[in-house]
Amino acid sequence: MHLLNTLYLTTPDTYLRLENQTLAIEQDQTLKLRVPLQHLAAVVCFGHIQLSTPLMHQLAQQGIALVLLDANGRFQARLEGPTAGNVLLRQAQHRAIAQMDRTLPLARSFVAGKIRNARSLLLRGAREARTEADAASLTRQAQNLAASLRALPDSATLDAIRGIEGEAARQHFAGLSLLVRLDAREHFSMQGGRSRRPPRDRLNALLSFLYSLWMNDCRSALEAAGLDPQIGFLHALRPGRAALALDLMEEFRPQAERLALTLINRQQLRADDFLEREGGAFSMHTDARKGVLVAFQERKQELLQHPLLSQPVAQGLIPLIQARLLARAVREEINADGQTCTYVPFLIK
């Protein structure tokens, strides 16, 4: 298992073309860079990026995903070659979604992973808080998340699980602004909680951007494992919605939030890196997006201890590992102890 790169393009009117077995990047008819295709797992284009048809054909033939996002990171389209997934695995996935005794445990696992990781983030913030008031507030919200975790095992329906997740998310976002350094809170705080379309403040705009990056990685990981990203267990099925990718991404949302807080608290992002549009929507300037993408790629190279593998792995590989663990649970494989495999989310410390 190796960590292939995702190429992100953010400069408007950049032109991408095929040159032998490399991807050539041109700006203003000047060649800026060549990237060997063998080094790529995906190409992600933000906004108005132009591509040649031969390049799109070659990306599809080599199984390199082409993802088109708008300038703010919202998904637009995805180009892929022939489906390479295991049809028997997908059959098992379709059977599992029709059985509530299979769906509910998986949905609980996704939510449990998200809440545990969110709670770890708040507790860490409480330990490092500069004021007693912040520490007390963060500790209280972490305790509320612990109460949500205790309620999960008794949730007997998907609506009950979703209700617990929604309340936990509200508590978590209430504390997230307290993790921002004191002198930056005027510009980086959530105004009324989570807002997405459009983001109503700088912190929400940054989180939406980072969530979209994790979403792309989770979808790619599921496809690599042979699962259908459209057939989810927690999120409701809707045409065009990658419900399983949203399921898998839940446990990684606090990872996105950690990076967001690091960029703000180290002053790598400042208030003037964001643009406030008419109507109160916020977006990042192009140069700020490039900086976030560099930080995201660097973070993916960091080693984390995976509890099930008992060895350090690059953070960028963890979605793929989790997707394979999920595939084992969907297939109901038998583990070394003679028990049916269950899905265990990745927990951060």
N, C-alpha and C positions, 0 to 999 in steps of 0.2 A: 504494500500500500504506500503510495507516494503522493506528495502534495503538489498537484499541478496548479498553475497560476490562472487567475481570472484577470483578463485585460479590461480595464475600465477606460472608456473614452468620454470626456466631458466637454472638450472645446468645440463650440459650434462650427459647422461647415467643414469639419475634418473629413477627409476622404480615405476610405480603406479599400485596398485592392489586393489581389493575389499576385505574388511574384515568385514563381517557382513554388517552393514549399514554405514560403514565408508570407506573413501578413505585413504589407507595406502601409505605413501611415503617412499621409500627405496633408499639409496645411498650406494654403495659398500656393498650390502647385509645387511645393518644395517637399522633398522626402525628409521626414523627421526621424523615422525609426523603422526597423524591420524586426519582426518577432517570428521565430520559427514556430510553425503550427504544432509541432510535436510537444512544445512546452506549454500548450494552452489547454485548459479544460472548458473555458467559456469566454465569450466576448460580450461585454455589457456596454451598451451605448445609451448615453443620457442626452436627450434632446435631439437636435438636428445634426445627425451624423450620417454621412452618405457611404454606401457600400456598393462594390461592383457585384454583378450577378455571378461571375466565375468564383469569386471569393465565397459567396453564400453557398454555392453548390459544394465547394470543397469543405467548408465548415460542416455541412450536413453529412457529407460522405465520411468524414473523420470523427463524427460523433462529438463535435465541439458545439456546444449550445450557443446560439446567438440570441441575446435578450435585448429588447428595445424598451427603454423606460423614458418617461417624459423628463423635462429638465429638473423636476423636483423629486425624481425617483419613483414615480408611480408607474406600475406595470402597464405596458401597452401591448407587447406581443413577444412571442418566442418562436424561433425557428429551430427545428430538430429534424434529424434524419429518421430512418425507420425505427419503430419501437423495438428496443433490444431486451425488454424485460422478460422474465420467465412467465409464460402464460399460466402455468400451474400455480405460481405464487399469486398472480392476479386473480385467479379463480378462488383461491383460498381467501383472499382479501374481500372479494365480493360476498362469499359465504359468511365471513365474520361480521360484516356490517349488517347482515340480516338477522344476526343472533344477539339479542340484548345481553345475554350472559357473557358474550365476548366483547361487545362494544363498551359496556360500562367500566370494566376494569381498565381498559386502555385509556378511556377518557379520564378516569380518575388519575392514572399515572401521569398523563400530560399535565393536568392541573396541579398535581402534587409537586412535580418537578419545577413548575413555574413558581409556585408559592414558596417552596423551600429556598430556591435561589434568590427570590425577592427578599425573603426574610433574612438571609445571610447578608445581603447588601445593606439592609437597614441596620442590622446588629453591628456590622462593621462600622457604619456611619455613627452609630451611638457611641461606640468605643473611642472614635476619633473626634467626636464633636467638640467644638470650641466653647460651647456654653452649656450649662446645666439644663436649661430649658430645652435646647435642641436634643440633648441626650435623653431627657425624659420623654419627649414627644416621640422620638424614633423608637425608643424601647417599648412604649405603649403600642405603637403601630405594629411593631414586630410581634408583640403578644397577641394582637388581633389576628395577625396572619397565622399564628400558631393555633388559635381557636378555629380558623377556617380549615386548617389541616386536620384537626381532630374531628371536624364535621364531615369530612370527605368520605370516610368508609361507610357511613350510614346513608349516603345519598343513593336513592333507589331509582332515580330517573336522570336522563340527560339534562332536563331542565333544571333539576336540583343541582347537578354538578356545575352547570353553566352559571347558576345563581351564586354559588359559592365562589366561583372564579371571578365573577363580576364584582362582588363585594370585596374580595381580596385585592383586586386590581385598584379599586377605589381607595382602599386604605394605603396601598403601596404608593400610588401616585401622590397622595396627600403628603407623604413623607419625603418624596424624591427631591423636592425643592430645598429641603433642609440639608441635603448632602452637597449642595452647591456652596462654595466659599462665600463668606459673608459679604465681601465687597462686590460680588458678581450677582447677587440675588435680585438686585433691582432690574437687571436685564435678562437673567436666566432663571425664571421661575414659572411654574405652570399657573396660568390664569384660568381658574375654574376647572382644573383637572385635565384629562387627556382630550385633545382635539386633533382630528386627522385631516379632514377634507373641508376647509383648509386648516393647516396648523395655525393656531391663534397666538402663538408666542415662539420665541427662539428655541426654547428647550423642546417643545413639541415638534418644531420643524427638524431639529437635529435628530430626535428619536425616530421620527418617521423615515428619515433618510437611512439611518442605520438599520432599522427594522427591515427595510426593503432589501438591503444587502444580505442580511441573514436569511430572509425569505428565499432569495434566489439560491443561496447555498443549500438550504434545506430541500428545496424542490429538486435541485440537481442531485443531491445525495439520495433521495428517494428513487429517482429514476435510475441512478447507478445501481441501486440495490434490487431493482426489478419491480418496485411497487408502483401503483397508480397514484400520482399525487392528487388526483381529483377526488378520490374516495376516502373521506376522513371519518373519524369516529367521534370526535368532540365537536368540531365545527359542522354546521348544517351544510348539506349538499346543495349547491347552486350551480347553474350553468356557468362555465368559465372560471369557477372559483377553485383554487388548488387547496381543497379542504385539509388533506393530509399534511401538506407542507405547512399550513397554519397550525395544525396539531403539533407537529414536531418542533416548530419554531417556539412554542410557548416556553419551554425550558431554557431557551437561549435569549429571550428578551432581556433578562437582567444582565447578560453579557454585553448586550448593546448599550444598556444604561450605564454600565461601568465605564465603557469607553467614552461615552458622552460626557460623563462627569470628569474623567481624567482630562479630556481635551479642554473643558471649561476651567477646571481648577488649576491646571498648569498654564492657563492663559494662552493656550495654543489656538483657541477660538475666542473672539471678542465680540462685543455687541455690534460693531460696524462690519462684521463679516456676514451680517444678515440684512436682508432687504424687507422692509415693511411695505406691503402693497395696499392699494385702495381696498377698503372693506376689512382691514385688520389682519390679512393673511401674511405669514412670514415665509421667506425662503432664503437659502444660502447663496452667496455669490459664488461664481465659478471657481475662483482660486481657493475659497474655503472648502468647497466640495472636494477639490483635488487633495487638499491637506487631510481631510477626513478619510478619503480613500487610501491614502498612503498609510495613515495610522491603522486603518482596518486591516490592511494587508500585513503590516508588521505585527499586529496583535495575533493574526492567524498563525504566525510562525512560532509564537511562544509555546513552550511545553507545559502541559498540565497533566497531573496524575489522574489517570482513569481508574476508578475504583474496581471495575470488573476485570479490566485487563492487567491490573497491578503493575502498570508501567507508564512512564510519561509519553504523551503523544502530542503532536502539534495541534493547537486549538482548531486550526482549519480542517483537520481530519475528523473531528468529533462528530459533526453532523452525519458523515458517512458511516462512522462506527455505530451511531445510534440508529441510523436507518437499517443497518444490517441486523442489529439486535431486534428492531421492530419486525423485520421480515421473519426472524426465527419465531417470534411470538405469534405472528399471523399464521405461520405454517404449523404451529403447535409442535415444534420440535421437542425432543426429549434431551434434557441436559445430562451432564455427567453423573448427577445424583439420582437419575431416573425420574425426575420431575418434568412436567410440561413447562417449557420456557415462558416466562412472563416478561413484560417490558419494564425495564428499570431506567428511569430518566437519568441524565447526567447532572450531578450535583456539584456546584462550585462551593469553595470554602472561603 
